[in-house]
Amino acid sequence: MNKELIVIGAMISMLVFTSSLNHSYAQNATTNASNTVSNATALVKQTLAEVEQNVSAVLNNTSDEVRSTLKELGQNLSNVGSEIGSDILNQTEVTGKKVGLGASDVLSNISGEIKEGISGNSSK
């Protein structure tokens, strides 16, 4: 009977030992999985923060480029407007001179006709 009790005790000890080992392995696996998920989450957060910084820098640079290009475009349009305005004024001046000369010729012709009329009337 002592042998039987020793065998039963040994079997119970083995059952307890294997159960505790299985529980320990399961707990380690859960802890490892949890740590892996935590590490992955931290890595994703860090990557997103870096992406955010990079996108922000790109947008700032792009904004600066657009601002500079628009300023340059505005200056070019201003120069073009000045040139067009200057050309219009020059053409207006030339046209004014032509109109003035034409009016002068018309008045000269009228004056000549009046003189001829006066001279012609007085001789008659």
Secondary structure, 3 states (H helix, E strand, C coil): CHHHHHHHHHHHHHHHHHHHHHHHHHHHHHHHHHHHHHHHHHHHHHHHHHHHHHHHHHHHHHHHHHHHHHHHHHHHHHHHHHHHHHHHHHHHHHHHHHHHHHHHHHHHHHHHHHHHHHHHHHHC
